[in-house]
Amino acid sequence: MNLSLRLGWRNLWRHPRRTWLTTGAMIFSNVLLVFMISLQLGMYQLMIDNSLRIFTGHLQVQAPGYNDTPHMSKTVPDIKQLAAKLREVSGNGNVAARASGFALFSSAERSYGAMVIGVEAEYEPGVSSLPGLIKQGRYLNNSKGAEVVLGAALARNLKVSLHDELTLMGSGKDGSFAADVVNVVGIFETGVPDIDRNFVQMPLDRFQEVFSMENEGHTIVALAEDFSQIAQLQQRLQKPLSDTEKLVLLDWDALSPGLQQAIDADMASAWFMYGILILLVAFSVLNTQLMSVLERTHEFGIIMALGLKPGRLGRMVLMESTIMAGMGFVIGTALGSLVALYFHTYGLSLPGMEDAMARYNLPGRMYPSTSMVSLCLGPAVVFIACILASAYPALRLYRLHPIDAMRSA
């Protein structure tokens, strides 16, 4: 192995320009892959985090089966007391109780059905970005007040504005008739059509009274400080719930399965483009090594005539490719990591991006992810592809006959 390594290193520098051009292609591709994969994974985290922060949250406590078939009867008993207990063990206090139902809202001119959510107004900003997306008026601040906030699209459909009255009609948990007259105190705009068109929020205490819920609710929402801390938060919240089998703790993947599917589809399309780049580098290595083998055919014939086996020559060619791929891996990963770490610290902002993102209560900068996967996955694939590409020139040596090789000069 030491002899093959020394011979491989010496042979590479017989043509330093060719070696550096091939290695440079690897370095460039590795830097590009490290940055693009890091940026892509960072964008996924941003997309997941901000999508969940609007309403869903990272974790939810529910009655079994409620997530699949939401029904008024599938409730969490003593929901405000349980939410207070979970706030104590969460470590960040970002826990809030909710209750959900469907109601018909009528204004002076129109009527539309919408989902009505009862929320703990003082804790809701800790689990949802929706309170920060109020475009007109204010958010809820009276736990028992007859007030609501609704989406901008629903407000347009109902033809209502601030301080207008809406009549609410629905069905309570016990099958009774639920009715109330509420005042519009705020209008939000999330940029998500389904939420802006179909969601209304009102104080939880008022919701329980109108819908005959007593002290029950449907979900307790929890939000981690950072996406990477979701697993830790889930472990902390699971302990107080372990005493009962009547409640389940669901993570974001179970709550929003379509989000992960969209990410998987986008990742597959991105890897198609990455694969083209990797193939171009692999063919560059194949061309370099094939030229190297062909121009040394006479030399290989003499060596084989002296008794060296073809397998030894093949291993030497593979060693040359391994050295080049290793140089490309180390240098490319190091430079790519520096670029990714720089933008991870200071962020990446495109012209006009901050204003566009601010409309949806999103940060104006993108921050690449700097995990071992994002920094090493791309270069590792390039390294393997380059070794595989050099297999064909190495296998040619097994069919090489010493006499024919020496005559090739």
N, C-alpha and C positions, 0 to 999 in steps of 0.2 A: 504493500500500500504506500509506503514511504517513497519507493522508487517510482511508482505510477504518479504520485503527487509531484515529485520533482520533475519528472519528464513532462507531465501535463503543464506545469507552470512554465517550464522552459519553452515548450512548443507554442504556448499562447503568445509569447513575446517575440516570436520570429516575425510576426506581422502586427506590431503594436497598434497601427492605425485601425486595422480591421477589428482587432480585439476591443479597442475602445469604442468603436462605432457600435458594435453589437452590445457591449456592456452598457453603453450610453442609452441604447433603446430600452434595455431592461430598467435602467435607473429612471428614465423619463416615465415609462409606463407605471412603475411602482409608485413614484411620487404622485402621479395623477390618480391612481387607484386608491391610495391611502387617503388623499384629500376628498375624492368624490364619495367613497364609501363612508368616511367619517361624517361628511356633510349630510349624506343621505340618512344615515342612522340618527344624526342629530335632529334632522327635520322630522323624522318619524316620531321621535320622543316629543318634539314640540307639538306636532299635530295631535298625537294621542293625548298629551297632557292638557292642551287647551280645549280639545273637543270634550274631554271628560270634565274639565273645570266649568264648562258652561252650565251643565245640569247634572250629569250622571254621577260624578265623583269617581274616586278610585275604588272604593269598596262600598258595599251596601249590606245591611242586615235586613232580612225579609223573612216572611213566613214561607215554608216550603211550597214550591209550585207557583208563587206569586210572579216570579220573573217570566215564566212561560205563559201563564194565563192570569193576568192581573184581574182581581175581583175584589169588590168591597169587603167581602166576608173574610178574606185572608189577611188578617191583621196581626200587628205586634202589640201585645197588651202592655199597659203602663209605659207607653213609648217615650214620653218625656223624661221619666225617671231613669229608664234604661239608657237613653241618650246622654243624660248627665253623668251616669256611671262610666260610660264609654269615653266621655270627654276627659275624665280623670286619668284613665289608663292610656289614652292615646299618645300622650306626650306633647301634643301640639294644640289640643282643644278644638281641632277642626272636625267637629261631629255635629250633625243637626238632624232632627226628626222631621218627617214629612208624612202627609196623607194625601191620597190622590182619588179623584173621582171625575165623572163626566157630567157636564151640565149644559143646559141651553141658556145662552145669554141673549137678552133682548134689549135693544135700545129703542128710542122713539121711532126709528125707521126700519130697523132690520133685526133679524134673529140668526144667530150662528151657534153651533155646538162647539165646545172646546173642552180640553182637559183642564180641570181646576186643581191646583196643588196647594195644600195647606202647609205653611212653612213656619219654622221658628225664626222670626224676622231678625232677632239679635244675633243668631248663630249662622244664618244662611250665607252671609258674605264670606264665612270661613270655608265653605264647601262649594261655592258656586261663584262664577264671575258675573252672573246675570245681574245682581244688584249694582255692579259697576257699569252696566250697559244701559242705564236709564237715560234716555235722550230727552224726555220731557217730564217735569214734575219731580217726584222723589220716590224712594223705596218705602216699603211698609215700615211703620214704627209703632203701631198700636196693636198689641197682642189680641185684643178682642174687638177692634174697630171694624166697621162694615166698609172696608176698603180693599181695593185690588190693584194690581199692576198687570198689564197685558202687553202682548206684542204689537209692534207697529202695524203689521199686516192685518191682524185681527181688528185693531182700532179702525183702520180704513174700511174694512168690510162692514163693521157695525156702524160706521160713520159717527164715532164718538171722539171726544177730545178730553183734556183734563177737566176734572170736577163734574163730568157728566155722570148720570146714574144709569146703572144696568140692573135688570131684573134677572136673577139666577133661579133656574128651576132644574131639579134633578131628583135622584132617588137616594134615600139614606141607606145606611148599612142594614137596618132592620126592615127595609122595604117601605118605609114611610116616605111621604112627599117632602122633599127638601126645597125650600124657597127662601130667598133673601133679596133685599135691595141693597146694592153696594155702590160705592163711589169710586170712580177712577182717579187714583192719586199719582199714577206714574205709567209711562209708556216706554218699553225697552225695545232695543233693536240689536239682535245678536248676529245678524247676517246669515243665520240658518233658517231657511223658509219654514220648515216644519215647526220650529219653536215659535217664530214670530207670528205664525198664523194660527196656532192651535193651543197656546199655553196662556193660562191665567194663574196668578198667585194671589193667595189671601192668607191672613194670619191663621196659624194652626188651631188656636183656641176657637176662633170663629168657625173654622171648617168643622171641627168636632161637634160644635153646637148645632150647626145647620144640617149636617149629614148624620146626626145621631150616632156619633162615634164614641161618645163618652171620653175615656182616657186612652183610646187606641189610635193607632196609625198604621201606615203600611211599610215605610222604609226608614232606616236610619243611614244617612250618607256620611262617609268619612273621606277625608282628603289628606294625602301625605304631603309633607313639605316639598319633597322632590320625588320624581318618578322612580328613582332608584331605591327609595325607602318604602315602597308599597309593601314588599314582603315583610319587612320588620313591623310595620303598622298592622298588617294582617295577623301576625303572631300575637301582638299585644291585645288586639280586640277579640281574638279567638278564645282566650282564657276565660273572660267573664261569661262567654256564651257556651262554654263546654258543659255547664251543668244542666242545660236544657236541650232537648232534641226538637223543640218546636220552632226553632229559628235557624236560619242558615246565613253564612257570611260569604258573599259572592265578590269576586274580583272583577276588574274592568273587562277582562277577556270574556267572561261569562255574561256580563251586562251588555256589552257592545261587540258581539262576534263579527259583525260586518266590518268593523274598523280593522281588525287583524287581517281579514280576507283582502281588504283593499290594499293594505301594506304588502301582503304576500304577492299580490298581482303586480304592484309597482316594482317590487324588488326583482321579480322574474323578468320584467321588461328591461330593467336597468342592467341585469346580469347578461342579457343578450348583447347589449352594447359593450359591456366590459369584456365579454367573450371574444368579440371581434378584435378588440385591442390586444388581448392576450394571444390570439391566433397569429396576428401580425408579428408580434415579438417572437413567437415560437418558430415561425417560418424564417425569420431573420437568423435565428440560431441554427436552424436546419441548413440554410444556405451557407452560413459561415463554416460549419463543421463539415459539410459535404465538400466544399471547395478545399478545405484543409486536408481531408482524406485523399481526394483525387490528386492533389499536387504532390502528395507524399507517397504515391503508389509505388514508385520505384524503390524508395527508402524502405517501405514496409516489406517489399519482396525480398530485399537483401536480409533484413532482420529475420524474416520467417525462414529463409534458407539457412540461417545460422542456428535455427532450432527454437525460436520464440513462437509460442502458440498464438493463434488468432484471438483466443479469448483474452489474452494479456493485452494485445493491441486494442481490442474493443473496450476493455476497462480503462485504458489510457485515454481514449477518445471521450468516454463518458466522464472521466475525471476532469478533462479540459472544460467540458460543458458545465460540470458541477462548480468548478472554480469561477467561471464567468457568472453563472447564475447566483452563486454565493456572494460575489462582489456586488452584483446588481441588487440582490436582496438586502444586504447590509446597508449600502450607501443609499439606495432608494427608500428603504424604510426609515432610515435616520432623517433624510431630508424631508420626506413626506410627513413624518411625525412632528418635525419642527414647524412646518406650515400649518398642520392641523392644530397643534398646541397654541400657536399664535392666534389663530382665529377662534379657538376655543376660549381664549382669555379675553380677546378684544371684540369678538363677534364679526360677522360679515353683513354688511348692509349695502343694498343696491339702491340706485337713485329712485326716489319716489316710494321706496318700500315702507319706510317708517310711517308715512301718512296713511298708506293703504292698510297696513296692519293695525294701526291705532283705531281704525273704524270698527274693528272687531275685538278690541281690547286685547290684542296680541302684541308681544314684544316686536320692536322694529328691527331686530338683528337676529341672524341665524348663528347658532353655535354648534360646530361639529362635535361629534362624540369622540372621546379619546380612550376607548377601551382597547384591550388587547386584540379583540376581534376586529375592530375597525382599522387598527393600525397594522395588523399582520396578515389578515385574511387575503387581501389582494396580492401582496408580494409572495405569499406562500403558494398561491395558485400559479403565478408566473414562474416561480422556481420549479414547480413540478412539471409545468408545460414545457419548459426549456429542456429539462432532463429527458422527457419523453421524445421531444423533437430530435435530440441527438442520438436516439436509439437506432434510427435508420442508417446513418453513416457508420455507426459502430457495427451493425449487423452485416454490412457489406464486406467487412473484413473477414467474416467467416467463410465467404465464398471466394476469397482471393487466393489464387494459386501463385506460389513464389516465382515460377518460371515466367508466367504471363505478366506478373507484376514488374519483374526486372526488364522485360522486353518493352514495357510501356514507355520507357524513357526515349 
